[in-house]
Amino acid sequence: MAPPPGSGPGSTDSPPAGSPLADRDAVLRDLSRYLATAWASFDRPRPSEPEADPRLLERLRTGLPAGPSDPQAALDDAVHVLESSVSPSRPLFLAYVGSSGLETSVLASALMATYDANLATAAGAADLLDRQAVRWVAEFVGFPAVEGHFTSGGQTSNLTALLAAREQALPGAREHGVAGYRTAVYCSDEAHHSVVRGVEAAGLGRRALRRIPTDDRRRMRVDALADALARDRADGITPMAVVATAGTTLTGAVDPLDGIADVCAESGMWLHVDGAYGLPAAATASAGHWFTGLDRADSVTVDAHKWLGMQKSCSVVLVRRRGALRAAFGHEERYMLHDEDAGNPVDSTFEYSRPFRSMRLWLSMRVHGAAQFRTWVETTLQNAARLTDAVRAHPEFELLHEPMLSTVCFRHVPAGLPADRLDVHNERLARAMQRDGRVFLAPAEVDGHTCLRACFVNFRTTPDAVDLVLEVAAELGGAAVSGAAAWAPWGSNPQPAD
Ligand SMILES: Cc1ncc(COP(=O)(O)O)c(C=O)c1O
């Protein structure tokens, strides 16, 4: 019998014979010990990348187990696999705009998985919590949403918005398809590939996408957008939507939302803001000004599993006009009847089975409060600024763009290394850093230059840890240069692996 609501955890009776786990208390004790150890290890950067135990690797090659085995041993192996794997929760995982496993969200993950509510249909009080969490996200980023949903990721949120925009621009496209239409979607050269995929999946064809050039801060040029729109109109093409990016994946640029909103308002075109990565910065004092005009968008995407620390996946799509989602997704099925004309949640979502993702954000916001989240985001912005200053001050590093948010692209330019070796050198340096394990970052390419890209979204990263980034890059970069020079001077000879 479950404890009465609000009474806290009750005592646990022994499980009935035949239960999948005979000794639940023992596995829960193990699990909580593993979690506590993992959380403690995330407090500081790891001194090195551990190798996986060869006996564990052997066990990972075995076939399907025919019978049962000890759950505690299996749990132990699962933890060893994770300990020998890359985890974005570690404070110097800077490779991508990732999640960072906020502890409170982990607690919610355990609860939501345990009860396994499905928010496809009416689920009881869970629906109220879900709607409250949507309102909280909207309030946090400053977007006047009337409805919205938690989704499986930025890709799904962007696609959801594009399908709603499609139904507005081409009413009846759901019924008749888009074959008879010539339409266009606009985004910057730097927009995320999920926009391309969204356009493909919406049946518009990739040629319908107009990649608008960017300015010297890598933001969509409003004049170029207006020109592209005018050209399309003159050609009889129906403009469908603009997807502005608020925090590009490569460099964290925020498109000029207000200017883009002006263009959309003039032509009655849907404005979607892909803020999967960057939108939480709209809530901060130091970066909030970049997001002026956000409240004029028709829809926005924000991934709580990026800068807000939730586990994957926990994205949110927010919409400003009631009915737009129902117009795009509403349907009537015999296995899911409507209560009169009230829709089921799936009448306004792209996905069907819907885990209770919002519980992660709800519990975390409830426990820590919005001010704490704002502070965490501010801290990561300061971390990025600290690295940016250090790169500028270091004679052997070069900054490749002017950061607006928390992503910094830079490269190692050691004295004496010929310019035509820099791309290979920086690619190798990034790989060497990954193997070393103290700082985990990935190579990227900016304006044709291979570089190191550091993304600060983890609330655990301290200023001291930031200082380790250039320290380790200089150490491993220097070793790569001198090792390679000793082996074969820079030239056409193959280089040793570093
Ligand atoms: C700007 C932007 N949009 C969309 C996405 C896709 O998000 P997801 O991986 O959650 O589907 C990303 C992923 O990094 C992104 O940076």
PDBQT file of the ligand as one rigid body, heavy atoms in Angstrom, charges set to zero:
ROOT
HETATM    1  C1  LIG A 501      20.943  25.642 -31.514  1.00  0.00    +0.000 C 
HETATM    2  C2  LIG A 501      20.562  24.182 -31.441  1.00  0.00    +0.000 A 
HETATM    3  N1  LIG A 501      19.367  23.791 -31.901  1.00  0.00    +0.000 NA
HETATM    4  C3  LIG A 501      18.961  22.508 -31.853  1.00  0.00    +0.000 A 
HETATM    5  C4  LIG A 501      19.783  21.541 -31.328  1.00  0.00    +0.000 A 
HETATM    6  C5  LIG A 501      19.306  20.111 -31.289  1.00  0.00    +0.000 C 
HETATM    7  O1  LIG A 501      18.988  19.789 -29.969  1.00  0.00    +0.000 OA
HETATM    8  P1  LIG A 501      18.807  18.280 -29.482  1.00  0.00    +0.000 P 
HETATM    9  O2  LIG A 501      20.158  17.644 -29.566  1.00  0.00    +0.000 OA
HETATM   10  O3  LIG A 501      18.290  18.425 -28.099  1.00  0.00    +0.000 OA
HETATM   11  O4  LIG A 501      17.821  17.628 -30.394  1.00  0.00    +0.000 OA
HETATM   12  C6  LIG A 501      21.041  21.899 -30.833  1.00  0.00    +0.000 A 
HETATM   13  C7  LIG A 501      21.944  20.873 -30.278  1.00  0.00    +0.000 C 
HETATM   14  O5  LIG A 501      23.047  21.146 -29.869  1.00  0.00    +0.000 OA
HETATM   15  C8  LIG A 501      21.441  23.254 -30.884  1.00  0.00    +0.000 A 
HETATM   16  O6  LIG A 501      22.628  23.665 -30.411  1.00  0.00    +0.000 OA
ENDROOT
TORSDOF 0
